[in-house]
Amino acid sequence: MPSITLPLLIEPQTLSALLDSGKPLKNLRLVDLSSQEQYLQAHVPGAVHLAPSRTSSPAPRPGLLPELSQLEQLFGELGHHPDLHYVVYDDEGGGWAGRFIWILDSIGHCHYSYLNGGIKAWQQDGLKIETQVNQATPSLVRLTLNPGASIDADELKKSLAQPDFVVWDARSPAEYRGEKVLAERGGHIPGAVNFEWTAGMDTQRGLRLRNDLREQLQQLGLTPDKNIVTHCQTHHRSGFTYLAAKILGYPRIRAYAGSWSEWGNLPDSPIEH
């Protein structure tokens, strides 16, 4: 077990106090998924940078997991080992950080936290930053994949008729309605509930999760008793919604990583407008 135990959602002040405590933090890895420009300008002290593009697959379905060999190389560079606790953040309120946490779930690694609001909240709170580039001590990594964090198109089609099944569409309302089309066909998965990812962030509090997010979701029928699948166009924006549901304690949340870049290009996928 990791030598450090942290909550899934950690506040900037809490992490700052931990980093300043003088305690040995050898099993802690801070991962910054901000833009390269942001990382070089300011990041949490000790954080290593991971380019968000390295968490994606090539077109035409960039939402899918990278190849296993690519994941092993990526995690090797992060010095991954079974007892490592990741604290993950970005500069956009949790999209890329949430996608990385989905990847951690997909390799069966459950020791992680999300820095609430990421670097925006950290800087809003006036906490210590640094500009130097950090690198982890590499490790040799062999991974096995855990499919339980995801659902594919075939299973999704078969699940649509289940009464306790609901799709959380994290795209914009224009994409949901089919007015903005980013695939062969526009629209949404039948019965899907649209709650755009940025609506879950508090812009006045450094992009932290909204305090009333649970109530907002419950009003839409996105409740903890449901079997929830979330998606967007490439499972970037729905990285946030996947993460938010986990933070709220939703026990059955999965990602449809193919997202609309797959569904909207399938010839036989059911679509509503």
Contacts in CASP RR format, 6 or more apart in sequence:
PFRMAT RR
TARGET T0000
AUTHOR 0000-0000-0000
METHOD contacts of the structure
MODEL  1
MPSITLPLLIEPQTLSALLDSGKPLKNLRLVDLSSQEQYLQAHVPGAVHL
APSRTSSPAPRPGLLPELSQLEQLFGELGHHPDLHYVVYDDEGGGWAGRF
IWILDSIGHCHYSYLNGGIKAWQQDGLKIETQVNQATPSLVRLTLNPGAS
IDADELKKSLAQPDFVVWDARSPAEYRGEKVLAERGGHIPGAVNFEWTAG
MDTQRGLRLRNDLREQLQQLGLTPDKNIVTHCQTHHRSGFTYLAAKILGY
PRIRAYAGSWSEWGNLPDSPIEH
1 83 0 8 1.000
2 27 0 8 1.000
2 83 0 8 1.000
2 84 0 8 1.000
2 85 0 8 1.000
2 111 0 8 1.000
3 24 0 8 1.000
3 26 0 8 1.000
3 27 0 8 1.000
3 83 0 8 1.000
4 25 0 8 1.000
4 27 0 8 1.000
4 28 0 8 1.000
4 85 0 8 1.000
5 85 0 8 1.000
6 18 0 8 1.000
6 85 0 8 1.000
6 87 0 8 1.000
6 113 0 8 1.000
7 113 0 8 1.000
8 112 0 8 1.000
8 113 0 8 1.000
8 114 0 8 1.000
8 246 0 8 1.000
8 247 0 8 1.000
9 113 0 8 1.000
9 114 0 8 1.000
9 116 0 8 1.000
9 209 0 8 1.000
9 247 0 8 1.000
10 87 0 8 1.000
10 113 0 8 1.000
10 114 0 8 1.000
10 115 0 8 1.000
10 116 0 8 1.000
11 116 0 8 1.000
12 115 0 8 1.000
12 116 0 8 1.000
12 117 0 8 1.000
12 118 0 8 1.000
12 121 0 8 1.000
12 122 0 8 1.000
12 125 0 8 1.000
12 127 0 8 1.000
13 125 0 8 1.000
13 127 0 8 1.000
15 44 0 8 1.000
15 87 0 8 1.000
15 115 0 8 1.000
16 122 0 8 1.000
16 125 0 8 1.000
16 127 0 8 1.000
16 128 0 8 1.000
18 25 0 8 1.000
19 25 0 8 1.000
19 44 0 8 1.000
19 45 0 8 1.000
19 46 0 8 1.000
20 128 0 8 1.000
27 83 0 8 1.000
27 84 0 8 1.000
27 85 0 8 1.000
28 84 0 8 1.000
28 85 0 8 1.000
28 87 0 8 1.000
29 48 0 8 1.000
29 78 0 8 1.000
29 79 0 8 1.000
29 84 0 8 1.000
29 85 0 8 1.000
29 86 0 8 1.000
29 87 0 8 1.000
29 136 0 8 1.000
30 44 0 8 1.000
30 46 0 8 1.000
30 47 0 8 1.000
30 48 0 8 1.000
30 86 0 8 1.000
30 87 0 8 1.000
30 89 0 8 1.000
31 47 0 8 1.000
31 48 0 8 1.000
31 50 0 8 1.000
31 78 0 8 1.000
31 86 0 8 1.000
31 87 0 8 1.000
31 88 0 8 1.000
31 89 0 8 1.000
31 100 0 8 1.000
32 39 0 8 1.000
32 43 0 8 1.000
32 44 0 8 1.000
32 47 0 8 1.000
32 48 0 8 1.000
32 49 0 8 1.000
32 50 0 8 1.000
32 89 0 8 1.000
32 90 0 8 1.000
32 119 0 8 1.000
33 49 0 8 1.000
33 50 0 8 1.000
33 51 0 8 1.000
33 52 0 8 1.000
33 55 0 8 1.000
33 88 0 8 1.000
33 89 0 8 1.000
33 90 0 8 1.000
33 96 0 8 1.000
33 97 0 8 1.000
33 99 0 8 1.000
33 100 0 8 1.000
34 43 0 8 1.000
34 49 0 8 1.000
34 89 0 8 1.000
34 90 0 8 1.000
34 91 0 8 1.000
34 92 0 8 1.000
34 96 0 8 1.000
34 119 0 8 1.000
35 52 0 8 1.000
35 91 0 8 1.000
36 49 0 8 1.000
36 51 0 8 1.000
38 91 0 8 1.000
38 119 0 8 1.000
39 47 0 8 1.000
39 49 0 8 1.000
39 133 0 8 1.000
40 131 0 8 1.000
40 133 0 8 1.000
41 131 0 8 1.000
42 119 0 8 1.000
42 123 0 8 1.000
42 129 0 8 1.000
42 130 0 8 1.000
42 131 0 8 1.000
43 49 0 8 1.000
43 119 0 8 1.000
43 129 0 8 1.000
43 130 0 8 1.000
43 131 0 8 1.000
44 89 0 8 1.000
44 115 0 8 1.000
44 119 0 8 1.000
44 122 0 8 1.000
44 127 0 8 1.000
44 129 0 8 1.000
44 130 0 8 1.000
45 128 0 8 1.000
45 129 0 8 1.000
45 130 0 8 1.000
46 130 0 8 1.000
46 134 0 8 1.000
47 89 0 8 1.000
47 134 0 8 1.000
48 78 0 8 1.000
48 134 0 8 1.000
48 135 0 8 1.000
48 136 0 8 1.000
49 133 0 8 1.000
49 134 0 8 1.000
50 74 0 8 1.000
50 78 0 8 1.000
50 100 0 8 1.000
52 90 0 8 1.000
52 96 0 8 1.000
52 99 0 8 1.000
52 236 0 8 1.000
54 66 0 8 1.000
54 70 0 8 1.000
54 74 0 8 1.000
55 66 0 8 1.000
55 74 0 8 1.000
55 96 0 8 1.000
55 99 0 8 1.000
55 100 0 8 1.000
55 103 0 8 1.000
56 62 0 8 1.000
56 63 0 8 1.000
56 66 0 8 1.000
56 234 0 8 1.000
56 236 0 8 1.000
57 63 0 8 1.000
57 64 0 8 1.000
57 65 0 8 1.000
57 66 0 8 1.000
57 67 0 8 1.000
59 261 0 8 1.000
60 261 0 8 1.000
60 262 0 8 1.000
60 265 0 8 1.000
61 258 0 8 1.000
61 261 0 8 1.000
61 262 0 8 1.000
62 234 0 8 1.000
62 261 0 8 1.000
63 234 0 8 1.000
63 235 0 8 1.000
63 236 0 8 1.000
63 257 0 8 1.000
63 258 0 8 1.000
63 259 0 8 1.000
63 261 0 8 1.000
64 235 0 8 1.000
64 257 0 8 1.000
64 258 0 8 1.000
65 71 0 8 1.000
65 103 0 8 1.000
65 106 0 8 1.000
65 145 0 8 1.000
65 150 0 8 1.000
65 257 0 8 1.000
66 74 0 8 1.000
68 143 0 8 1.000
68 145 0 8 1.000
71 103 0 8 1.000
71 107 0 8 1.000
71 143 0 8 1.000
72 141 0 8 1.000
72 142 0 8 1.000
72 143 0 8 1.000
75 107 0 8 1.000
75 139 0 8 1.000
75 141 0 8 1.000
75 143 0 8 1.000
76 138 0 8 1.000
76 139 0 8 1.000
76 140 0 8 1.000
76 141 0 8 1.000
77 135 0 8 1.000
77 136 0 8 1.000
77 138 0 8 1.000
78 136 0 8 1.000
79 136 0 8 1.000
79 137 0 8 1.000
79 138 0 8 1.000
79 139 0 8 1.000
79 141 0 8 1.000
80 109 0 8 1.000
80 139 0 8 1.000
80 141 0 8 1.000
81 139 0 8 1.000
82 109 0 8 1.000
83 111 0 8 1.000
84 109 0 8 1.000
84 111 0 8 1.000
85 111 0 8 1.000
85 112 0 8 1.000
85 113 0 8 1.000
86 100 0 8 1.000
86 104 0 8 1.000
86 109 0 8 1.000
86 111 0 8 1.000
86 112 0 8 1.000
86 113 0 8 1.000
87 112 0 8 1.000
87 113 0 8 1.000
87 114 0 8 1.000
87 115 0 8 1.000
88 97 0 8 1.000
88 98 0 8 1.000
88 100 0 8 1.000
88 101 0 8 1.000
88 112 0 8 1.000
88 113 0 8 1.000
88 114 0 8 1.000
88 115 0 8 1.000
89 97 0 8 1.000
89 114 0 8 1.000
89 115 0 8 1.000
89 117 0 8 1.000
89 118 0 8 1.000
89 119 0 8 1.000
89 122 0 8 1.000
90 96 0 8 1.000
90 97 0 8 1.000
90 118 0 8 1.000
90 119 0 8 1.000
91 118 0 8 1.000
91 119 0 8 1.000
91 120 0 8 1.000
92 207 0 8 1.000
93 117 0 8 1.000
93 118 0 8 1.000
93 120 0 8 1.000
93 201 0 8 1.000
93 207 0 8 1.000
93 240 0 8 1.000
94 114 0 8 1.000
94 117 0 8 1.000
94 118 0 8 1.000
94 201 0 8 1.000
94 207 0 8 1.000
94 239 0 8 1.000
94 240 0 8 1.000
94 243 0 8 1.000
95 197 0 8 1.000
95 236 0 8 1.000
95 237 0 8 1.000
95 239 0 8 1.000
95 240 0 8 1.000
95 243 0 8 1.000
96 236 0 8 1.000
96 239 0 8 1.000
97 114 0 8 1.000
97 115 0 8 1.000
97 118 0 8 1.000
97 239 0 8 1.000
97 240 0 8 1.000
97 243 0 8 1.000
98 114 0 8 1.000
98 239 0 8 1.000
98 240 0 8 1.000
98 242 0 8 1.000
98 243 0 8 1.000
99 235 0 8 1.000
99 236 0 8 1.000
99 239 0 8 1.000
99 242 0 8 1.000
101 112 0 8 1.000
101 114 0 8 1.000
101 239 0 8 1.000
101 242 0 8 1.000
101 243 0 8 1.000
101 246 0 8 1.000
102 149 0 8 1.000
102 150 0 8 1.000
102 235 0 8 1.000
102 239 0 8 1.000
102 242 0 8 1.000
102 243 0 8 1.000
102 255 0 8 1.000
102 257 0 8 1.000
104 110 0 8 1.000
104 112 0 8 1.000
105 146 0 8 1.000
105 148 0 8 1.000
105 149 0 8 1.000
106 145 0 8 1.000
106 146 0 8 1.000
106 147 0 8 1.000
106 148 0 8 1.000
106 149 0 8 1.000
106 150 0 8 1.000
107 143 0 8 1.000
107 144 0 8 1.000
107 145 0 8 1.000
107 146 0 8 1.000
108 144 0 8 1.000
108 146 0 8 1.000
114 243 0 8 1.000
114 247 0 8 1.000
115 121 0 8 1.000
115 122 0 8 1.000
116 208 0 8 1.000
116 209 0 8 1.000
117 201 0 8 1.000
117 205 0 8 1.000
117 206 0 8 1.000
117 207 0 8 1.000
117 208 0 8 1.000
117 209 0 8 1.000
118 206 0 8 1.000
118 207 0 8 1.000
120 206 0 8 1.000
120 207 0 8 1.000
121 205 0 8 1.000
121 206 0 8 1.000
121 207 0 8 1.000
121 208 0 8 1.000
122 129 0 8 1.000
123 129 0 8 1.000
124 205 0 8 1.000
124 206 0 8 1.000
148 254 0 8 1.000
149 254 0 8 1.000
149 255 0 8 1.000
150 254 0 8 1.000
150 255 0 8 1.000
150 256 0 8 1.000
150 257 0 8 1.000
151 159 0 8 1.000
151 229 0 8 1.000
151 254 0 8 1.000
151 255 0 8 1.000
151 256 0 8 1.000
152 256 0 8 1.000
152 258 0 8 1.000
153 256 0 8 1.000
153 258 0 8 1.000
153 262 0 8 1.000
153 263 0 8 1.000
153 266 0 8 1.000
153 269 0 8 1.000
156 167 0 8 1.000
156 189 0 8 1.000
156 229 0 8 1.000
156 256 0 8 1.000
156 263 0 8 1.000
157 269 0 8 1.000
157 270 0 8 1.000
159 165 0 8 1.000
159 227 0 8 1.000
159 229 0 8 1.000
160 167 0 8 1.000
160 189 0 8 1.000
160 190 0 8 1.000
160 191 0 8 1.000
160 270 0 8 1.000
162 227 0 8 1.000
164 225 0 8 1.000
164 226 0 8 1.000
164 227 0 8 1.000
165 226 0 8 1.000
165 227 0 8 1.000
165 229 0 8 1.000
166 191 0 8 1.000
166 192 0 8 1.000
166 193 0 8 1.000
166 221 0 8 1.000
166 222 0 8 1.000
166 226 0 8 1.000
166 227 0 8 1.000
166 228 0 8 1.000
166 229 0 8 1.000
167 189 0 8 1.000
167 191 0 8 1.000
167 192 0 8 1.000
167 193 0 8 1.000
167 228 0 8 1.000
167 229 0 8 1.000
167 230 0 8 1.000
167 231 0 8 1.000
167 256 0 8 1.000
168 192 0 8 1.000
168 193 0 8 1.000
168 195 0 8 1.000
168 222 0 8 1.000
168 228 0 8 1.000
168 229 0 8 1.000
168 230 0 8 1.000
168 231 0 8 1.000
168 238 0 8 1.000
168 241 0 8 1.000
168 245 0 8 1.000
169 176 0 8 1.000
169 188 0 8 1.000
169 189 0 8 1.000
169 192 0 8 1.000
169 193 0 8 1.000
169 194 0 8 1.000
169 195 0 8 1.000
169 230 0 8 1.000
169 231 0 8 1.000
169 232 0 8 1.000
170 195 0 8 1.000
170 196 0 8 1.000
170 197 0 8 1.000
170 230 0 8 1.000
170 231 0 8 1.000
170 232 0 8 1.000
170 237 0 8 1.000
170 238 0 8 1.000
170 239 0 8 1.000
170 240 0 8 1.000
170 241 0 8 1.000
171 194 0 8 1.000
171 196 0 8 1.000
171 232 0 8 1.000
171 233 0 8 1.000
171 237 0 8 1.000
171 260 0 8 1.000
172 180 0 8 1.000
172 196 0 8 1.000
173 194 0 8 1.000
173 196 0 8 1.000
174 180 0 8 1.000
175 181 0 8 1.000
175 182 0 8 1.000
175 186 0 8 1.000
175 187 0 8 1.000
175 188 0 8 1.000
175 233 0 8 1.000
175 260 0 8 1.000
176 187 0 8 1.000
176 188 0 8 1.000
176 192 0 8 1.000
176 194 0 8 1.000
177 187 0 8 1.000
177 188 0 8 1.000
177 273 0 8 1.000
178 186 0 8 1.000
178 187 0 8 1.000
178 188 0 8 1.000
178 273 0 8 1.000
181 187 0 8 1.000
182 233 0 8 1.000
182 260 0 8 1.000
182 261 0 8 1.000
183 233 0 8 1.000
183 260 0 8 1.000
183 261 0 8 1.000
183 263 0 8 1.000
183 264 0 8 1.000
183 265 0 8 1.000
184 264 0 8 1.000
184 265 0 8 1.000
185 264 0 8 1.000
185 265 0 8 1.000
185 271 0 8 1.000
186 260 0 8 1.000
186 264 0 8 1.000
186 271 0 8 1.000
186 273 0 8 1.000
187 271 0 8 1.000
187 272 0 8 1.000
187 273 0 8 1.000
188 194 0 8 1.000
188 271 0 8 1.000
188 272 0 8 1.000
188 273 0 8 1.000
189 231 0 8 1.000
189 263 0 8 1.000
189 269 0 8 1.000
189 270 0 8 1.000
189 271 0 8 1.000
189 272 0 8 1.000
190 270 0 8 1.000
190 271 0 8 1.000
190 272 0 8 1.000
191 272 0 8 1.000
192 272 0 8 1.000
193 220 0 8 1.000
193 221 0 8 1.000
193 222 0 8 1.000
195 216 0 8 1.000
195 217 0 8 1.000
195 220 0 8 1.000
195 222 0 8 1.000
195 241 0 8 1.000
196 237 0 8 1.000
197 232 0 8 1.000
197 237 0 8 1.000
197 238 0 8 1.000
197 239 0 8 1.000
197 240 0 8 1.000
197 241 0 8 1.000
199 210 0 8 1.000
199 216 0 8 1.000
200 209 0 8 1.000
200 210 0 8 1.000
200 213 0 8 1.000
200 216 0 8 1.000
200 240 0 8 1.000
200 244 0 8 1.000
201 207 0 8 1.000
201 208 0 8 1.000
201 209 0 8 1.000
201 210 0 8 1.000
201 240 0 8 1.000
202 208 0 8 1.000
202 209 0 8 1.000
202 210 0 8 1.000
202 211 0 8 1.000
209 244 0 8 1.000
209 247 0 8 1.000
210 216 0 8 1.000
213 244 0 8 1.000
213 248 0 8 1.000
214 248 0 8 1.000
217 223 0 8 1.000
217 248 0 8 1.000
222 228 0 8 1.000
222 245 0 8 1.000
224 248 0 8 1.000
224 249 0 8 1.000
224 250 0 8 1.000
224 251 0 8 1.000
226 252 0 8 1.000
227 252 0 8 1.000
227 254 0 8 1.000
228 245 0 8 1.000
228 250 0 8 1.000
228 252 0 8 1.000
228 253 0 8 1.000
228 254 0 8 1.000
229 253 0 8 1.000
229 254 0 8 1.000
229 255 0 8 1.000
229 256 0 8 1.000
230 238 0 8 1.000
230 239 0 8 1.000
230 241 0 8 1.000
230 242 0 8 1.000
230 245 0 8 1.000
230 253 0 8 1.000
230 254 0 8 1.000
230 255 0 8 1.000
230 256 0 8 1.000
231 238 0 8 1.000
231 255 0 8 1.000
231 256 0 8 1.000
231 257 0 8 1.000
231 258 0 8 1.000
231 259 0 8 1.000
231 260 0 8 1.000
231 263 0 8 1.000
232 238 0 8 1.000
232 239 0 8 1.000
232 241 0 8 1.000
232 259 0 8 1.000
232 260 0 8 1.000
233 259 0 8 1.000
233 260 0 8 1.000
233 261 0 8 1.000
234 258 0 8 1.000
234 259 0 8 1.000
234 261 0 8 1.000
235 255 0 8 1.000
235 256 0 8 1.000
235 257 0 8 1.000
235 258 0 8 1.000
235 259 0 8 1.000
238 255 0 8 1.000
238 256 0 8 1.000
238 259 0 8 1.000
239 255 0 8 1.000
242 253 0 8 1.000
242 254 0 8 1.000
242 255 0 8 1.000
245 253 0 8 1.000
246 253 0 8 1.000
256 263 0 8 1.000
263 269 0 8 1.000
263 271 0 8 1.000
264 271 0 8 1.000
END
